[in-house]
Amino acid sequence: MQKWREVSLALVALPLLGEAAAFARDRELGQYLSTECLTCHRQSGQAVGGIPQIFGWPEDQFIAVMHAYKLSQRDNPVMQAIAGRLNEDEIAALAAYFGEIHSSSTAK
């Protein structure tokens, strides 16, 4: 009976482990892709020249904004070009990365 319980728990945990591994890969991809973002968006928390701070954004908000740029619903030629090059997985990876980290002004 104990063996069966261990096997059952393992089968339940496998999808969760897969999701955690996928999230880690997404976050790593997001970190890799973020280098272009960091040329304008600063981790200091300061909005420079009207460029907002994107660290700590909720993932759904980040994704919605990127889609709005991708669909030219938000007016910024630079962001439209960047968002236009990104596929859904890359946008989700960036959202996961920026959503998890905070600006250096709010970091503890």
Buried (B, 14 or more C-beta within 10 A) or exposed (E): EEEEEEEEEEEEEEEEEEEEEEBEEBBEBBBEBBEEBEEBBBBEBEEEEEBEBBBBBEBEEBBEBBBBBBEEEBEBEEBBEBBEEBEEEBBBBBBBBBBBBBBEEEEE
